[in-house]
Amino acid sequence: MVTRAHLVLYKQYTALTVLMLMALAAASAPAAAKTPGKTYCFLGYCHRVLTLSETQAEVGKTAHLAASNYDDCTRDRFNPCGLTSSGAVFHADRADNAASPIYPDGTIILVRHPKTQKTAVLRVNSAGPYHGKRLLDVSKAAAEVLGFKRQGVATLEVRILQAPDKAESSYRKNRVYPAVPGYLGAFASLDDAGQRYATLTATPIEVAAIYPQTTAAAPQPQQSIASNGMEQTWLAKAVTFKPGRLEAKLNQRTSAKLSHLQQKANRRKPVRLG
């Protein structure tokens, strides 16, 4: 005898099977570009991607978006394997990339978790999520540094720092975007975090414009980021010279030669005058 409970279980099983088949189909399908201004639908959810001019108009404005996080496709069944909608490779282990159904690929955003005050700079390089009211899907590493990996979802403060140009928002297979800082640290407000990012990426003239009265005390662009015991050496690595094996060997030989000459000079008898 078929009971009501059997019917409920059958419906749930059927829905889960459909979801799995759609996920498998998406995984086997080639990467699809995300075109600014177009609307995309998946699993009954539709979102329109901002145009480049609309994205530019939103630069500096703060939005509160429902966000989730996703992992590598080998561990996340809802993340299809393959390239992202921008053509870049998804890096779940890096706290510098995210997906969004409304922001064009290439958009650089500043995100802050109000409950933890943790902040990061991310680049949007893929589409999704298409689930409920979520409009941002950050990498697993980004969710971990922001402090909501275990919860899975959170409402984040989001501010566009830089809108992409046409080339950056277009699909290009195996593309590599310029690096962004990723985790910045904990800040009392999004404005403070934005000011910190500005000093890291600005020229001395731009820093003076940000800190007109206290330029000397302003954070220097070449400093590494240190907040709450976490060290981020994104910019420091770019400006710190590390000698290679040849330079190290030459320095060692020079030091040995100088030491030998000093010892030889010490052994000489002093010359008496008169």
KOLKE-820590 format. One line per field, with one value per residue (C-alpha): residue number from 0; x, y, z. Coordinates in nm, 3 decimals, decimal comma, padded with zeros to 5 digits. Last residue first. Layout:
N
seq = c(NUM:...)
east = c(X:...)
north = c(Y:...)
up = c(Z:...)
END
This chain:
274
seq = c(273:272:271:270:269:268:267:266:265:264:263:262:261:260:259:258:257:256:255:254:253:252:251:250:249:248:247:246:245:244:243:242:241:240:239:238:237:236:235:234:233:232:231:230:229:228:227:226:225:224:223:222:221:220:219:218:217:216:215:214:213:212:211:210:209:208:207:206:205:204:203:202:201:200:199:198:197:196:195:194:193:192:191:190:189:188:187:186:185:184:183:182:181:180:179:178:177:176:175:174:173:172:171:170:169:168:167:166:165:164:163:162:161:160:159:158:157:156:155:154:153:152:151:150:149:148:147:146:145:144:143:142:141:140:139:138:137:136:135:134:133:132:131:130:129:128:127:126:125:124:123:122:121:120:119:118:117:116:115:114:113:112:111:110:109:108:107:106:105:104:103:102:101:100:99:98:97:96:95:94:93:92:91:90:89:88:87:86:85:84:83:82:81:80:79:78:77:76:75:74:73:72:71:70:69:68:67:66:65:64:63:62:61:60:59:58:57:56:55:54:53:52:51:50:49:48:47:46:45:44:43:42:41:40:39:38:37:36:35:34:33:32:31:30:29:28:27:26:25:24:23:22:21:20:19:18:17:16:15:14:13:12:11:10:9:8:7:6:5:4:3:2:1:0)
east = c(11,241:10,920:10,841:10,637:10,375:10,423:10,172:09,937:09,639:09,669:09,652:09,340:09,171:09,265:09,117:08,792:08,758:08,807:08,553:08,293:08,349:08,317:07,989:07,848:07,940:07,769:07,453:07,442:07,479:07,218:06,958:06,913:06,556:06,442:06,133:05,895:05,642:05,663:05,578:05,263:05,099:05,268:04,957:05,032:04,763:04,820:04,510:04,606:04,936:04,950:05,295:05,424:05,508:05,208:05,309:05,055:05,000:05,203:05,396:05,081:04,899:04,705:04,615:04,583:04,392:04,536:04,884:04,839:04,749:05,074:05,274:05,119:04,820:04,764:04,837:04,716:04,382:04,339:04,378:04,128:03,881:03,922:03,858:03,552:03,422:03,415:03,583:03,847:03,983:04,245:04,315:04,256:04,277:04,534:04,444:04,652:04,631:04,386:04,501:04,300:04,279:04,019:03,914:03,559:03,489:03,465:03,837:03,838:03,532:03,672:03,620:03,475:03,703:03,644:03,288:03,168:03,017:02,901:02,835:02,530:02,642:02,618:02,805:02,804:03,138:03,301:03,172:03,483:03,610:03,937:03,748:03,496:03,785:03,955:03,633:03,601:03,326:02,976:02,783:02,423:02,235:01,861:01,755:02,008:02,173:02,526:02,656:02,886:03,266:03,572:03,478:03,796:03,821:03,954:03,904:03,771:03,718:03,491:03,378:03,004:03,003:03,173:03,347:03,386:03,582:03,515:03,717:03,505:03,679:03,366:03,056:02,868:02,511:02,542:02,849:03,153:03,453:03,831:04,103:04,111:04,296:04,243:03,924:04,114:03,889:04,078:04,006:03,789:03,564:03,265:03,490:03,690:03,610:03,450:03,092:03,044:02,730:02,907:03,171:03,474:03,623:03,463:03,685:03,490:03,207:03,100:02,773:02,678:02,365:02,451:02,454:02,557:02,797:02,866:03,222:03,185:02,814:02,822:03,109:02,899:02,610:02,847:02,987:02,638:02,510:02,438:02,069:01,965:01,718:01,644:01,438:01,721:01,936:01,850:02,075:01,993:02,222:02,361:02,722:02,791:02,883:03,063:02,975:03,226:03,170:02,911:03,015:02,983:02,655:02,508:02,629:02,470:02,145:02,147:02,212:01,929:01,688:01,781:01,727:01,382:01,287:01,409:01,213:00,901:00,937:00,990:00,673:00,476:00,597:00,497:00,148:00,113:00,135:00,000)
north = c(05,664:05,488:05,131:04,929:04,698:04,329:04,181:03,915:04,152:04,238:03,872:03,823:04,120:03,997:03,654:03,804:04,019:03,716:03,510:03,789:03,826:03,450:03,438:03,739:03,577:03,254:03,438:03,634:03,314:03,126:03,398:03,704:03,777:04,129:04,243:04,459:04,202:03,989:04,293:04,352:04,018:03,974:03,907:03,843:03,737:03,824:04,037:04,245:04,270:04,384:04,417:04,769:04,889:05,121:05,313:05,359:05,731:05,895:06,123:06,207:06,331:06,635:06,547:06,170:06,039:06,306:06,247:05,874:05,959:06,155:05,871:05,627:05,423:05,047:04,978:05,320:05,266:04,921:05,071:05,344:05,084:04,887:05,200:05,282:04,926:04,980:04,871:04,679:04,325:04,213:04,259:03,908:03,889:04,136:04,126:03,955:04,048:03,819:03,498:03,369:02,997:03,049:03,408:03,514:03,886:04,106:04,190:04,281:04,507:04,697:04,588:04,803:04,876:04,903:04,774:04,764:04,468:04,433:04,067:03,870:03,519:03,160:02,835:02,865:02,681:02,896:03,219:03,389:03,620:03,422:03,093:03,231:03,357:03,016:02,842:03,077:03,338:03,298:03,624:03,711:03,472:03,537:03,175:02,967:03,050:03,124:03,197:03,319:03,338:03,562:03,820:03,956:03,972:04,219:04,091:04,209:04,057:04,265:03,934:04,008:04,270:04,040:04,272:04,257:04,485:04,411:04,393:04,327:04,105:03,908:04,125:04,158:04,024:03,643:03,653:03,431:03,489:03,513:03,637:03,405:03,131:02,761:02,736:02,850:02,857:02,860:03,159:03,145:03,427:03,193:02,963:02,675:02,311:02,116:02,194:02,326:02,175:01,848:02,030:01,815:01,736:02,055:02,267:02,450:02,699:02,978:03,157:03,523:03,728:04,080:04,414:04,691:04,982:05,236:05,324:05,200:05,154:05,385:05,180:04,864:05,032:05,142:04,790:04,641:04,463:04,091:04,003:03,721:03,434:03,150:02,850:02,599:02,825:03,149:03,408:03,769:03,975:04,323:04,213:03,877:03,576:03,330:02,962:02,692:02,371:02,126:01,816:01,981:02,148:01,814:01,657:01,937:01,899:01,524:01,579:01,831:01,599:01,309:01,525:01,627:01,263:01,148:01,425:01,338:00,968:01,040:01,252:00,981:00,712:00,927:00,965:00,588:00,339:00,000)
up = c(01,444:01,327:01,421:01,173:01,334:01,264:01,022:01,158:01,179:00,811:00,713:00,928:00,761:00,414:00,490:00,623:00,314:00,089:00,285:00,264:-00,109:-00,164:00,029:-00,158:-00,490:-00,388:-00,279:-00,605:-00,810:-00,606:-00,650:-00,435:-00,319:-00,397:-00,210:-00,414:-00,537:-00,225:-00,013:-00,215:-00,136:00,200:00,405:00,771:01,013:01,378:01,405:01,102:00,915:00,553:00,403:00,351:00,000:-00,030:00,284:00,561:00,630:00,903:00,670:00,474:00,781:00,666:00,306:00,372:00,068:-00,164:-00,027:-00,096:-00,455:-00,497:-00,340:-00,594:-00,485:-00,466:-00,102:00,014:-00,160:-00,005:00,343:00,263:00,139:00,463:00,668:00,456:00,495:00,867:01,191:00,998:01,026:00,776:00,404:00,264:-00,117:-00,250:-00,623:-00,890:-01,259:-01,442:-01,608:-01,905:-01,970:-02,245:-02,296:-02,217:-02,212:-01,900:-01,899:-02,270:-02,237:-01,940:-01,583:-01,303:-01,010:-00,637:-00,624:-00,264:-00,085:00,276:00,334:00,443:00,528:00,405:00,472:00,852:00,872:00,605:00,760:00,900:00,628:00,618:00,572:00,324:00,110:00,122:00,015:-00,280:-00,275:-00,420:-00,444:-00,534:-00,308:-00,302:-00,354:-00,545:-00,875:-00,757:-01,008:-01,285:-01,284:-01,251:-00,989:-00,834:-00,457:-00,200:00,154:00,490:00,833:01,061:01,217:01,235:00,959:00,703:00,460:00,081:-00,153:-00,519:-00,840:-01,151:-01,409:-01,489:-01,487:-01,156:-01,136:-01,132:-00,908:-00,863:-00,642:-00,636:-00,398:-00,098:-00,285:-00,212:-00,421:-00,729:-01,037:-01,366:-01,586:-01,900:-01,778:-01,730:-01,528:-01,673:-01,610:-01,330:-01,231:-00,877:-00,720:-00,636:-00,430:-00,339:-00,681:-00,815:-00,589:-00,321:-00,308:-00,076:-00,005:-00,009:00,054:-00,054:00,128:-00,112:-00,066:-00,340:-00,443:-00,802:-00,883:-01,190:-01,335:-01,304:-01,485:-01,763:-01,796:-01,809:-01,501:-01,538:-01,511:-01,282:-01,319:-01,079:-01,194:-01,176:-01,395:-01,572:-01,734:-01,827:-02,050:-01,985:-01,943:-02,114:-01,903:-02,130:-02,120:-02,032:-02,226:-02,096:-01,902:-01,562:-01,655:-01,757:-01,434:-01,232:-01,425:-01,362:-00,991:-00,961:-01,143:-00,915:-00,605:-00,728:-00,798:-00,456:-00,282:-00,479:-00,399:-00,028:-00,020:-00,203:00,037:00,336:00,191:00,184:-00,102:00,000)
END
